Amino acid sequence: MEFIFATNNRHKIKEISALLDPGFTILGLSEVGINEDIPEEADNLQDNALFKARYVYKKTGMNVFADDTGLEVEALGGAPGVHSARFAGNDKNSSANIEKLLHMLAGIENRNARFRTVIALILENKEYVFEGTVQGRIIDDKRGSEGFGYDPVFIADGYNNTFAEMPLTEKNIISHRAMAFNKLLEFISKK
């Protein structure tokens, strides 16, 4: 079964591809000739994911899924949330986003945070939504070189390593994106 994953983010494609069973193929946007940035202008993760999936489905007619992910920090009232990728500006600079986050949390004891992913699926012209979350905390300094985004400063509850210090196989057991995608896979396997 073939799906388009509505992203040009090679890190996301790598994470999701590691979860796939044989017989399940995903194509990134560039592989289907969509190279433009799809707008993410909604005020919540679900609407952004649905917009991206609808955009790609309308252009290709193929089964598609899209995700939107946010880091929600308790002491910041859930920020950066839906604005996580552009927290420090429209250029989606992960280092600048982390620096801004750490600056805002300087001197704050409550470092509780969660990653939340919403995946929108359009399968045979019907829409479905799946969500995954992982609770954790933000640390003071970046650690690790794996992963992307806020991974170097996020430690999941019950762990000592940041997501950026974990091999992908370990991260994919507990990550928000893997949880949401596994719900999608379970749903598809029952269809």
Residue pairs with C-beta under 8 A, 6 or more apart in sequence:
1 23
1 24
1 25
1 63
1 188
2 25
2 26
2 27
2 62
2 63
3 24
3 25
3 26
3 27
3 62
3 63
3 64
3 65
4 26
4 27
4 28
4 29
4 31
4 32
4 56
4 60
4 62
4 63
4 64
4 65
5 12
5 13
5 16
5 26
5 27
5 28
5 29
5 64
5 65
5 66
6 29
6 38
6 52
6 53
6 55
6 56
6 64
6 65
6 66
6 67
7 13
7 28
7 29
7 66
7 67
8 28
8 29
8 30
8 35
8 37
9 148
10 28
11 147
11 148
11 149
12 67
12 177
13 26
13 28
14 168
15 168
15 171
15 172
15 175
15 177
15 178
16 26
16 177
16 181
17 26
18 168
18 169
18 172
19 172
19 178
19 181
19 182
19 185
20 26
21 185
24 185
29 35
29 38
29 56
32 56
32 60
32 62
34 56
34 59
34 60
38 51
38 52
38 55
38 56
38 66
39 51
40 48
40 51
40 52
40 68
40 82
40 85
41 48
41 51
42 48
42 51
42 82
43 82
44 82
45 68
45 69
45 70
45 81
45 82
45 116
45 117
45 118
46 68
46 118
46 120
46 129
46 131
48 68
48 82
48 118
49 66
49 67
49 68
49 118
49 119
49 120
49 129
50 66
50 120
50 127
50 129
51 66
52 66
52 68
52 120
53 64
53 65
53 66
53 120
53 121
53 122
53 127
54 122
54 127
56 62
56 64
56 66
57 64
57 122
57 125
63 121
63 122
63 123
63 124
64 121
64 122
65 119
65 120
65 121
65 122
65 184
66 119
66 120
67 117
67 118
67 119
67 120
67 177
67 180
68 82
68 117
68 118
69 84
69 115
69 116
69 117
69 118
69 149
69 176
69 177
70 80
70 81
70 82
70 83
70 84
70 115
70 116
71 80
71 81
71 84
71 101
71 113
71 114
71 115
71 149
71 150
71 154
72 78
72 79
72 80
72 81
72 113
72 114
72 115
72 116
73 79
73 80
73 101
73 105
73 111
73 112
73 113
73 138
74 110
74 112
74 113
75 105
75 108
75 110
75 111
75 112
76 104
76 105
79 87
80 87
80 97
80 101
84 97
84 149
84 150
85 92
85 97
85 149
86 92
87 96
87 97
87 100
87 101
88 96
88 97
88 99
88 100
89 96
94 148
94 149
94 150
97 149
97 150
98 142
98 150
98 152
98 153
101 138
101 150
101 153
102 138
102 140
102 141
102 153
105 111
105 138
111 137
111 138
111 139
112 135
112 136
112 137
113 135
113 136
113 137
113 138
113 154
114 133
114 134
114 135
114 136
114 176
115 133
115 134
115 136
115 150
115 154
115 175
115 176
115 177
116 131
116 132
116 133
116 176
117 131
117 132
117 133
117 176
117 177
117 179
117 180
118 129
118 130
118 131
118 180
119 129
119 130
119 131
119 132
119 177
119 180
119 181
119 183
119 184
120 127
120 128
120 129
121 127
121 128
121 129
121 130
121 184
121 187
122 128
123 188
123 191
128 184
128 187
130 180
130 181
130 183
130 184
130 187
131 180
131 183
132 175
132 176
132 177
132 178
132 179
132 180
132 181
132 182
132 183
133 176
133 179
134 156
134 157
134 174
134 175
134 176
134 179
135 156
135 157
136 154
136 155
136 156
136 157
136 159
137 154
137 155
137 157
138 150
138 153
138 154
139 153
139 154
139 155
139 162
141 153
142 152
142 153
142 162
142 164
143 152
143 153
143 161
143 162
143 164
143 165
144 151
144 152
144 161
144 162
144 163
144 164
144 165
144 166
145 152
145 164
146 163
146 164
146 165
146 166
146 167
146 168
146 171
147 162
147 163
147 164
147 166
147 171
151 162
151 163
151 164
151 171
152 162
152 163
152 164
153 162
154 162
154 163
155 161
155 162
155 163
156 163
156 174
159 166
159 174
163 171
163 175
171 178
172 178
